[in-house]
């Protein structure tokens, strides 16, 4: 969950999984987070809905551990 100031700067990020308030300094998120923005389409029960959420790294790791098929991971040679 994200909150922005009136002028559009990032103010707060809270993990939708555990409720942890993540570190934001000068409008920049200073922790690892998975941001999910998904627009559901015709073949779902959520057609027309757009879901937004943030997961801290610990909550992401917990979800990934419970998947039947592991997440594909590749190394990035360029870091932004």
C-alpha positions as CSV (number, residue, x, y, z in Angstrom):
1,X,0.0,0.0,0.0
2,X,1.4,3.3,-1.0
3,X,0.7,6.9,0.1
4,X,1.9,10.0,-1.7
5,X,2.2,13.6,-0.7
6,X,0.0,16.2,-2.3
7,X,2.7,17.0,-4.8
8,X,3.1,13.3,-5.8
9,X,6.2,12.3,-3.9
10,X,6.2,8.9,-2.3
11,X,5.5,9.2,1.4
12,X,4.8,5.8,2.8
13,X,4.9,2.1,1.7
14,X,3.3,-0.5,3.9
15,X,3.6,-4.3,3.1
16,X,0.2,-5.7,2.3
17,X,1.3,-9.0,3.8
18,X,2.6,-8.3,7.3
19,X,1.8,-4.6,7.7
20,X,5.5,-3.6,8.0
21,X,6.1,0.1,7.3
22,X,9.0,0.2,4.8
23,X,11.7,2.8,4.8
24,X,11.1,5.8,2.5
25,X,13.5,8.7,2.6
26,X,13.2,11.8,0.4
27,X,10.5,10.1,-1.7
28,X,12.7,7.1,-2.4
29,X,11.9,3.6,-1.2
30,X,15.0,2.3,0.6
31,X,14.1,-1.4,1.0
32,X,13.4,-4.3,-1.4
33,X,9.7,-4.6,-2.2
34,X,7.6,-6.5,-4.8
35,X,5.2,-4.0,-6.4
36,X,2.2,-5.7,-8.1
37,X,-0.2,-3.9,-10.4
38,X,-2.5,-6.2,-12.2
39,X,-5.5,-5.5,-14.4
40,X,-7.8,-8.5,-14.4
41,X,-9.3,-9.4,-17.8
42,X,-12.3,-11.1,-19.4
43,X,-11.6,-14.7,-18.2
44,X,-11.5,-13.9,-14.5
45,X,-14.1,-13.3,-11.9
46,X,-12.4,-9.9,-11.3
47,X,-12.9,-8.6,-14.9
48,X,-12.5,-4.8,-14.9
49,X,-10.7,-4.6,-11.5
50,X,-7.1,-3.4,-11.1
51,X,-5.3,-4.7,-8.0
52,X,-2.3,-2.9,-6.4
53,X,-0.1,-4.3,-3.6
54,X,3.3,-4.2,-2.1
55,X,5.1,-7.1,-0.4
56,X,8.3,-6.7,1.7
57,X,11.1,-9.1,0.9
58,X,10.2,-11.4,3.9
59,X,6.6,-11.8,2.8
60,X,7.7,-12.4,-0.8
61,X,10.2,-15.1,0.4
62,X,7.4,-16.8,2.4
63,X,5.0,-16.9,-0.6
64,X,7.8,-18.2,-2.9
65,X,8.7,-21.0,-0.4
66,X,5.1,-22.3,-0.7
67,X,4.8,-22.4,-4.5
68,X,4.7,-25.9,-6.1
69,X,6.7,-24.7,-9.1
70,X,9.7,-22.6,-8.1
71,X,10.2,-19.1,-9.3
72,X,12.5,-18.8,-12.3
73,X,15.5,-16.7,-11.2
74,X,18.2,-15.2,-13.5
75,X,21.1,-13.1,-12.7
76,X,21.1,-9.5,-13.9
77,X,24.4,-8.2,-15.3
78,X,23.4,-4.6,-15.1
79,X,22.0,-3.1,-11.9
80,X,20.0,0.1,-12.2
